[in-house]
Structure formats: C-alpha cells, structure tokens
C-alpha cells in the first residue's frame, strides 16, 4: 500500500510569516479535539503535561483531528526521547517540550524529533505514516520541535537554546516563568509584573531576530500586534468554565423557591 506524505501545514503558515491561531486540549476528549479541528483553526495542541490525556485517549484525539486541515501538536509530559517518539508515532506533527533550561536539553529534544542522521528517533510510524508520512527525510524536514522557556535559567540561556540545530522555536510558559522570577503564576493577559512582561518581550524579540517561531496563549489580536506568530486562543477547560460563569440562575431558583 502506498502512503502519501503531506507537508506540515502549520510550518508552512509560519514560514510564510503569517500568524497561526489554535486551541489547547487538556481534557483528553476526542470530541472536543474534533470540534476544534473542524472549526478550521491552524493547530491544536494536546496537553500531556498538565492535561488529562493518556496515551490511549491521545490516539483517539489524533484520529479525530486527522480528517481536518488542522495541524496536531502534543505537549509531552517531559523532555524524554521515548515520550516524544510515542507522541510523534501516534500521529502528532510536532511537539512542545516543557522545562527546557539549557542548550543541551534543547539539543536532546530536537534529536528525539528526527530520524538519523539529524536525530535519534526510533523507526515505528504506525499512525504517523498517515500524517507526515513514512519517508525519514520528509519527516525530518516537516516535523516541528518547540521548546518551552519558562524558568529564569532557560531565560539566561535563551540565545544558546534558540541557536540549537533542530529547534524551530519557543512556546512561552508565562505562569512558570512568573514563579521562577519570584512572582505569581499568571498568564500574559493577567500579569502586571514588569519582570515577567520584560522576560516575555525579550524571548519574543530573540525569536524574531532569528526567524524562530514564538508561541503564547492569549488574545490573538493583541498578541499578533505584539509580534507573536503562534497564538493559542483558548484552552478547552477554560472555555467551559467561562461559559458556566456566564450562565445566571433565575433569582427564584437561587433562593430555593
């Protein structure tokens, strides 16, 4: 059976200097992933670090996304060669790797995403062959490796991390970054901490200077104007909580009448 590979649509969008907008799935639900994907956004990232997604539910979510044009990414639980390989073999077209503090850690993440000679990824694309395909050179070219800068140490080593071969860009973790800088775990649109805001700005600027992807969660219009090119518009659980908060019970019901 001939399996045709396809280019990574998200990578093409970003290479053309357009802004990509997507959603995050943390609840481990294939129907939510499908709803996001079929809405026509550029990417979704499935969260295995802080989300509720097991390997079994990950596969079902990736299947749900596969009939759409939306690029599926996975935030893996840790910078681990086996975990990265499992996510890619399941059908992810890129990974977001948390807690990258040094160039060496970034190098290991990039190697885990690619086959020889650019990397150390083991061969076994059971589902991945239906996405980016089963040609090692094509996969090496099309897969996306994003590393998370979310600590003061990672910030200190930012330039070396960005210059690491195989690292396509940064996805900023503002909450952890805020804590690491001595503040609170707040998102970009919540914080007024100048240390945190300056750190996020310096990451964005360093990525722009090198032509790297820079991702962040928040309001797409504001972040695009600020120069971010990969924007997560919302998280599934946050959307549900917001909708719940906007529902008002009739006064008589609330009073128990």
Secondary structure, DSSP 8 states (H G I E B T S, - for coil): --------HHHHHHHTT--EEEEEE-S--HHHHHHHHHTT-SEEEEESSSS---HHHHHHHHHHHTTSS-EEEEE-SSS-HHHHHHHHHTT-SEEEE----SHHHHHHHHHHTS-TTT----S--TTGGGTT-S-HHHHHHH-EEEEEE-SHHHHHTHHHHHTSTT--EEEE-HHHHHHHTTS----TTT---HHHHHHHHHHHHHHHHHT-EEEEES-HHHHHHHT-SEEEEEEHHHHHHHHHHT----HHHHTT-
